[in-house]
Amino acid sequence: MAKEKNLVWRSGREGIGYYADFSIGRNRYRPFLGTDLKAAKIELGRVRAEKYEDQRFDNASFSKFADEFLETHSKRKKSEASDRIYVENLKRFFKGKRLAEITSWDVERYQAARKEEAKTRTRDRDPEAKVSGATVNREISCLHTILSKAKKAKKVKENAADGIRKFHEIMRTRYLVNGEEERLIEASVPHLRDIIRLILNTGLRRGEAFKLKWSDVHFDDPVPSIFIRESKSGRSRMIPMNAVAFDLLSRLREAANGNAFVLNGIRDVKRSFNTAKEKAEIKDLHLHDLRHTFASRLIQQGVPLPVVSKLLGHASITMTMRYVHCTEEDYVKAVKSLEKYAEKATSAVFVPASSAAAIS
């Protein structure tokens, strides 16, 4: 039998037949290819191509590719800062790993390990606090995007984060109740009071409030409004000013001293907000919850959900639904509203069919 390059007829674990025999780098491959020479040659070509491709995948470092992802993909996103934090955590866990080495089991191990880590930002206030499931979910989503980009670039065959079950998230729906607004404002320093009132009367996101410029506050329009050029959903929107917002912004404009920003370039009020909460004896309240309060109050006043959704800048009304808070009184009122139909039905004259026939 003529000798074929990289093909050997021999007895092996799979039986007697043609076995491949070739090396790529330091790795030697000798798989069974069958007993038919023509079919074995075709299979040899396929196996060699696959192994060469595998070697190319193996050389791609996760850390290096994740850094490339940040520079090429994340820089175009509003979430760049968050992506950088997620990637640092991912790189810490997958340090030294090649992209092709990451399996779905590794991703699940990452989930479990991160969920048990101490929460960095609240370590001083609550040493027992753990990283939330929501945070881990965002990191897994980031990993999925990275691996999708790697697959598209032919650096991995499969996305190891595909089909990974994420942690259940409970949507936060905290809003001001029972005199909390008055106590919070009273306990706040002047600039924080203005920010609180602004968000409560406009529903602005924290970032939207801090970045708001005077050029986007339209006092002289037929309906005085605030123009948000680009919201979190990527869409612009107009927010009409009520009397409280108009008076507040008019006062701030008089004291602006040429500053382009409505809030004079303030970027963070976390410390002053936490201090005010403690003085007011209010627990479990975030600045963003003032936006929740804005939405909840509109809905309680009977404002249609599509209108509330547009004012909030939501991409879909599904997000707005979280602000619908029904009490027992609401449910009772809802079913009682049907009683008028019952009254009409009982007051109508009922004529049996037999009687109707006799009359005719």
C-alpha positions in Angstrom: 0.0 0.0 0.0 1.4 3.4 -1.1 2.4 5.7 1.8 0.2 8.8 2.0 1.4 12.0 3.6 0.1 12.4 7.2 -1.9 9.2 6.7 -1.0 5.9 8.3 -2.7 2.5 7.9 -2.5 0.8 11.3 -4.2 -0.8 14.1 -5.3 1.5 16.9 -7.9 2.2 19.6 -10.6 2.7 17.0 -9.7 -0.4 15.0 -7.7 -1.1 11.8 -7.8 1.7 9.3 -6.3 5.1 8.3 -5.1 7.4 11.1 -4.0 10.9 10.7 -0.5 11.8 11.9 0.4 15.5 11.9 1.6 18.2 14.2 0.7 21.9 14.7 3.1 23.6 17.0 3.8 21.4 19.9 0.7 19.4 19.5 0.5 16.1 17.7 -2.8 14.8 16.3 -3.5 11.1 15.3 -7.3 10.7 15.0 -9.0 7.7 13.2 -10.2 8.6 9.8 -11.9 5.4 8.5 -11.0 2.6 6.1 -11.6 4.2 2.8 -8.6 6.1 1.4 -10.5 8.7 -0.5 -12.8 9.5 2.4 -9.8 9.5 4.8 -8.0 12.2 2.7 -11.1 14.4 2.7 -11.5 13.9 6.5 -7.8 14.7 7.0 -8.2 18.0 5.3 -11.2 18.9 7.4 -9.5 17.9 10.7 -6.3 19.8 9.9 -8.2 22.9 9.1 -10.2 22.6 12.3 -7.1 22.2 14.4 -5.4 25.1 12.8 -8.5 27.2 13.5 -8.5 26.0 17.1 -4.9 27.0 17.5 -5.7 30.5 16.3 -8.6 30.7 18.8 -6.4 29.5 21.6 -3.9 32.3 21.2 -6.6 35.0 21.9 -6.3 36.3 25.5 -9.5 37.2 27.3 -7.9 40.2 29.1 -6.4 41.6 25.9 -9.6 41.2 23.9 -11.7 42.7 26.8 -9.5 45.8 26.6 -10.0 46.0 22.9 -13.7 45.7 23.5 -13.6 48.7 25.8 -11.7 50.8 23.3 -13.7 50.0 20.2 -17.2 49.2 21.5 -17.8 50.8 24.9 -16.4 54.2 23.9 -19.5 54.7 21.8 -21.9 53.9 24.6 -23.3 56.0 27.5 -22.4 53.0 29.8 -18.7 53.2 29.1 -17.9 53.9 32.8 -20.0 50.9 33.9 -18.5 48.7 31.3 -15.0 49.5 32.5 -16.0 48.4 36.1 -17.6 45.2 34.8 -14.6 44.4 32.6 -12.2 44.9 35.6 -14.2 42.3 37.6 -14.3 39.9 34.7 -10.6 40.2 34.0 -9.8 39.6 37.7 -11.7 36.3 37.5 -10.6 35.2 34.0 -7.0 36.3 34.4 -4.6 34.2 32.3 -7.5 32.6 30.5 -7.7 32.4 26.7 -11.0 33.2 25.1 -11.4 29.6 23.8 -10.8 28.2 27.2 -13.8 29.9 28.8 -16.8 27.4 29.2 -20.3 27.9 30.4 -19.2 26.2 33.6 -16.6 28.9 34.1 -19.3 31.5 33.6 -21.6 29.9 36.2 -18.6 29.7 38.6 -18.1 33.4 38.1 -21.7 34.1 38.9 -21.5 32.1 42.2 -18.2 33.6 43.2 -19.2 37.2 42.5 -22.5 36.8 44.4 -20.6 35.9 47.5 -18.1 38.8 47.3 -18.4 41.8 49.7 -20.0 44.9 48.3 -17.1 47.4 47.9 -19.1 50.7 48.0 -21.0 49.8 51.2 -18.2 47.9 53.0 -17.8 50.6 55.7 -21.5 51.0 56.3 -22.4 47.3 56.0 -19.5 44.8 56.1 -22.0 42.0 55.6 -23.4 43.3 52.3 -22.9 41.2 49.2 -22.7 42.0 45.6 -26.3 42.1 44.3 -27.8 39.7 41.8 -28.6 42.7 39.5 -24.9 43.7 39.4 -23.8 40.2 38.6 -26.4 40.1 35.8 -25.0 43.3 34.3 -21.5 41.8 34.3 -22.8 38.6 32.7 -24.5 40.7 30.0 -21.2 42.5 29.4 -19.3 39.1 29.2 -22.0 37.9 26.7 -21.4 41.0 24.5 -17.6 40.5 24.7 -17.9 36.9 23.6 -20.4 37.7 20.9 -17.8 40.2 19.5 -15.1 37.5 19.8 -17.3 35.0 17.9 -18.0 37.5 15.2 -14.3 38.1 14.9 -13.8 34.3 14.7 -11.8 34.2 17.9 -14.1 31.7 19.6 -16.4 29.1 18.1 -19.3 29.5 20.7 -20.4 32.1 23.2 -19.9 30.5 26.6 -22.4 32.9 28.1 -25.3 31.8 25.9 -28.1 30.3 27.8 -26.7 31.3 31.2 -29.6 31.7 33.7 -29.4 35.0 35.4 -30.4 35.9 39.0 -34.0 37.0 39.6 -34.2 40.8 40.1 -36.7 42.6 42.2 -37.4 46.0 40.6 -37.0 48.8 43.1 -40.2 50.9 43.5 -39.4 53.1 46.6 -41.0 56.5 46.6 -41.6 59.3 49.2 -44.5 58.7 51.6 -46.1 60.1 54.8 -44.4 63.5 55.0 -40.9 62.3 54.0 -40.7 65.0 51.3 -41.1 67.8 53.9 -38.6 66.2 56.3 -36.1 65.6 53.6 -36.2 69.1 52.3 -36.0 70.6 55.7 -32.9 68.5 56.5 -31.2 69.4 53.2 -28.6 72.1 52.4 -29.9 74.8 50.0 -28.4 73.4 46.8 -29.7 69.9 47.6 -33.2 71.3 48.2 -33.2 72.7 44.7 -32.1 69.4 43.2 -34.8 67.5 45.1 -37.6 69.9 44.1 -36.3 69.9 40.5 -36.5 66.1 40.2 -39.8 65.8 42.0 -41.4 68.2 39.6 -39.8 67.2 36.3 -38.9 63.5 36.7 -35.3 64.1 35.5 -32.8 61.4 35.9 -29.8 62.3 38.1 -27.5 62.5 35.1 -30.0 64.6 33.2 -30.4 67.0 36.0 -26.6 67.5 36.5 -25.9 67.9 32.8 -28.9 70.2 32.1 -27.8 73.5 30.5 -29.6 76.8 30.4 -29.7 76.6 26.6 -32.1 73.7 27.0 -34.5 75.5 29.4 -37.1 77.2 27.3 -38.8 79.9 29.5 -40.3 81.8 26.6 -42.0 79.0 24.7 -45.8 79.0 24.6 -45.5 76.2 27.0 -42.3 76.7 29.1 -40.3 73.4 28.8 -37.1 71.6 29.5 -35.5 69.9 26.5 -33.6 66.7 27.1 -31.4 66.2 24.0 -30.6 62.5 24.6 -32.0 60.4 27.4 -30.9 57.0 28.6 -33.1 55.4 25.9 -31.3 57.4 23.3 -34.3 59.6 22.5 -34.9 63.3 23.1 -38.0 64.6 24.9 -39.7 67.8 26.1 -40.8 68.2 29.7 -43.3 71.0 30.3 -42.6 73.0 33.5 -45.2 73.3 36.1 -45.3 76.5 38.3 -42.9 75.0 40.9 -40.3 74.0 38.4 -40.7 77.4 36.5 -40.2 79.5 39.7 -37.3 77.3 40.9 -35.4 77.5 37.5 -36.2 81.3 37.2 -34.5 81.8 40.6 -31.5 79.6 39.7 -31.1 81.5 36.4 -30.9 84.8 38.3 -28.0 83.4 40.4 -26.3 81.6 37.5 -23.4 84.1 37.1 -22.8 83.0 33.5 -22.5 79.3 34.3 -23.8 77.2 31.4 -25.1 74.5 33.7 -28.4 74.9 35.6 -26.9 73.2 38.7 -23.6 75.1 38.4 -21.6 72.0 37.4 -22.5 69.9 40.4 -21.9 66.2 39.6 -22.6 64.4 42.8 -24.6 65.0 46.0 -24.3 61.5 47.5 -22.7 62.7 50.7 -25.1 65.6 51.3 -28.1 63.4 50.4 -27.1 60.7 52.9 -26.6 63.4 55.6 -30.1 64.8 54.9 -31.6 61.3 55.0 -30.0 60.6 58.4 -31.2 63.9 59.8 -34.7 63.3 58.5 -34.7 59.7 59.8 -35.5 58.3 56.3 -34.2 54.9 55.4 -33.6 53.0 52.1 -34.0 56.1 49.9 -31.9 56.9 46.8 -31.8 60.1 44.8 -33.3 58.2 41.9 -36.3 57.4 44.0 -37.4 61.0 43.7 -38.0 60.2 40.0 -40.1 57.2 41.1 -42.1 59.6 43.3 -42.7 61.9 40.3 -44.1 59.0 38.3 -46.1 57.5 41.1 -47.8 60.9 41.9 -48.7 61.4 38.2 -50.3 58.0 38.0 -52.2 58.5 41.3 -53.6 61.7 39.8 -55.0 59.7 36.9 -52.5 60.7 34.2 -52.6 58.1 31.4 -49.6 55.7 31.4 -48.5 56.7 27.8 -48.2 60.3 29.0 -46.2 59.3 32.1 -44.0 57.1 29.9 -43.2 59.9 27.5 -42.4 62.4 30.4 -40.0 59.8 31.9 -38.3 59.1 28.6 -39.0 55.3 28.7 -38.4 53.3 25.6 -41.5 51.2 26.3 -44.6 51.5 28.6 -43.5 48.2 30.3 -41.0 50.2 32.3 -43.6 52.7 33.4 -45.9 49.9 34.7 -43.6 49.4 37.7 -44.8 52.8 39.1 -48.4 51.6 39.2 -49.2 51.1 42.9 -52.6 49.7 43.7 -54.1 49.8 47.2 -56.9 47.7 48.6 -59.1 50.8 48.2 -58.3 50.9 44.5 -59.4 47.3 44.0 -62.7 47.9 46.0 -63.4 51.0 43.9 -62.7 49.1 40.7 -65.2 46.3 41.3 -67.8 48.7 42.7 -67.7 50.6 39.5 -69.5 47.6 37.9 -72.6 48.0 40.1 -74.1 50.7 37.8 -74.5 48.0 35.1 -76.2 45.7 37.5 -78.6 48.4 38.5 -79.5 49.0 34.8 -80.1 45.3 34.2 -82.4 44.9 37.2 -84.4 48.0 36.5 -85.2 46.8 32.9 -88.5 45.0 32.3 -88.0 41.3 31.7 -90.6 39.7 29.5 -90.5 35.8 29.2 -90.6 34.4 25.6 -94.0 32.7 26.2 -95.6 35.9 27.4 -94.2 37.9 24.5 -95.7 35.4 22.1 -99.1 35.7 23.7 -99.0 39.5 23.5 -98.2 39.3 19.9 
